[in-house]
Amino acid sequence: MRLANGIVIDKQATFGRLRFSALRREVFEQNEDGTPSDVVKERTYDLKSKTQRRMIQVSIPASTPLRDYPYNAEVDIVNPVANTVANATFGNNAEADW
């Protein structure tokens, strides 16, 4: 199954109340030689989800201004789309997560 556009979800039913935790990472564009440039491509934030009862990661394009909320501030996400994330494991295997 291919999820080119992700899965559109009901944010209130899926996440409930969201609270800001931290900026997790910035992903940088690559130069022609494969080295990272200083241009930010996207940012990933950690948010605490009341309904999921765990931390979720939300990635947004760098064209959206940097967000610096106080820890535990209530936040909202706009037009969320779920995509898969794969992590390499031992051998030629991978584990997928949403």
Helices and strands as residue ranges (DSSP letters): E 7-8, H 11-15, E 18-30, E 36-49, E 54-61, E 74-75, E 81-82, E 85-89, E 93-97
